[in-house]
Amino acid sequence: MEVTKDEEKQAHEVKRQKGGLRTMPFIIANEAFEKVAGVGLIANMIKYLITEYNLKASDGATILFLWVAISYFTPIFGAFISDSYLGRFRVIVLGTFTSLFGLILLWLTTILDGARPPHCDQKFGNLQGCEPPNSTQLLFLFSAFGLMSLGAGGIRPCSLAFGADQFHNSENPQNEKTLQSYFNWYYASVGISVMFSMIVIVVIQDTAGWVVGFGVPVGFMFMSTVLFLWGSSRYVRIKADTSLFSSFVKVIYAAWKNRHLSLPENDSGSWYFLSGAKLVVPTEKLRFLNKACVVKNREIQLNSRGIPHTPWRLCTVKQVEELKSLIKVLPIWSTGIMIAVTLSQHSFPVLQVDTMDRSFIGKFKIPAATFNVFTLLSLTIWVAVYDRILVPIVAKCTKRPRGLTNKQRMAFGLAVSCIATVIAGFVEHKRRAMVIREGFEDKPKGQVQMSAMWIIPQHCLIGVAESLNAIGQIEFYYSQFPKTMSSIGVSLFSLGMGFGNLVGSFIVLILENATKSDDGKVNWVSNNLNKGHYDYYYWVLASLSVLNFFYFLVCSRAYGPENSNIWATEEVEEEDDKSFDTPT
């Protein structure tokens, strides 16, 4: 017995030494450097495609749109692979190496002359006489984009959840508050890295050229890979569950096959669960699925080890509740699509600012694309204010360690996004009125006597909205899923952003076709900003955002309280694999 006690004490000591703040530099650096590389490239990539690949602006924009959209959708697949088979650590490692290889391929397009079509001066601002890229050159370019999207699919859904795993301790009464601070500062650090990439990486590309400008992100990604692997022996690694996809299908199939069964009482002992499981009785929501875990006759259905003879006709309570947890959050998740449309409004504000007075101090003018930094700056400042000042004050009033619930944060974020969009409409209405007054309606490049600083309030409000709603979403999904499904929960936010980009493009397409006329009158979203009606466009978004806010309230009420989370005391199994361990 003494030996057993010593072994238990040693195991407890080893577990205590894992996780915590010491792992954060390695994990956050991994996500931050991936953002620096990705965003820094996207910001200036349209110029690279036009000048070096001789592509039309519309073709380049389409390629970039598809690249960004794919990068938002791949995390859901990375999350399923992580939570079902490989675990978060391995998927992050694979994603990091894949992103690194993609960046190296992209860097090689700047070095190898044969990877691009012959250089064309484009003296007259068009592609007349320029040789287009051949299929091999495009394949090389698209391979780089594809590898980077696959890498993002491994890093983005797992990195944040993997970091939260280092802090999760259901026995700690301050666990919820600690996790909230972690989510806040994690998101803020990513925002800072995006600001860095939008300013520094873009400047390097413009001044030092593409070889150096693309080589710097490769260096950052290499550092990210080394740092993440260097801290591997300190990580808490939660073991992947069985295939979640097949488990979900099995629950649906078993519930349908058992649809004629009557649901027993909770204390009847007719529910199927594995020995030692925390969940022995299913919840009352989505009760139809409970039929998947009803045992009619234990002697006939189960063998001597308690395993079903026909697995596809009987599921555990845990399997049923895992599927329920995904289905239940989908209505609230759908409310994040509209705010994703608002958060993705980057192009039109840049066009507006380009026609305004961008003077800042003396003769210095702020670049039009740099105004998006105010959104990120506002987000970062608000996270600090909220986490360090507002949470302690609100906690005293609500008697909750976190201050507001996740759903309340999401609601406030939606409300602020409505206000931001309304203000954007009024600013554009004022700008357009000045355009007409000063006679620039037929001069899209003309500059009106209106300071571009008018654009800053809407950027700041969007930053506040994002800090409230986006972080609230991520923390909500993380808290409402079992820890073995955390990557899937976190990836839902990325999936919502992907759908938001598609919906935003769909709205523009509808307005473009619905507002054009045969009498020569331009549509609301005309290429000529001064003749269009982008103020109406913003007010359409504002109206849809208000409707979405009330839709969220309905979904939130239907979901019920967050504190009924059945996974709060869930025990998780850690990995024993040491194949990636390195000394620290």
Secondary structure, 3 states (H helix, E strand, C coil): CHHHHHHHHHHHHHHHCCCCHHHHHHHHHHHHHHHHHHHHHHHHHHHHHHHHHCCCHHHHHHHHHHHHHHHHHHHHHHHHHHHHHHCHHHHHHHHHHHHHHHHHHHHHHHHCHHHCCCCCCCCCCCCCCCCCCCHHHHHHHHHHHHHHHHHHHHHHHHHHHHHHHCCCCCCCCCHHHHHHHHHHHHHHHHHHHHHHHHHHHHHHHHHHCHHHHHHHHHHHHHHHHHHHHHCHHHCCCECCCCCHHHHHHHHHHHHHHCCCCCCCCCCCCCECCCCCCCCCCCCCCCHHHHHHHECCCHHHHECCCCCECCHHHCCCHHHHHHHHHHHHHHHHHHCHHHHHHHHCCCHHHHHHHCCCECECCCCCECCHHHHHHHHHHHHHHHHHHHHHHHHHHHHHHHCCCCCCCHHHHHHHHHHHHHHHHHHHHHHHHHHHHHHHHCCCCCCCCCCCCCEHHHHHHHHHHHHHHHHHHHHHHHHHHHHHCCHHHHHHHHHHHHHHHHHHHHHHHHHHHHHHHHCCCCCCCCCCCCCCCCCCCHHHHHHHHHHHHHHHHHHHHHHHHHHCCHHHCCCCCCCCCECCCCCCCCCC
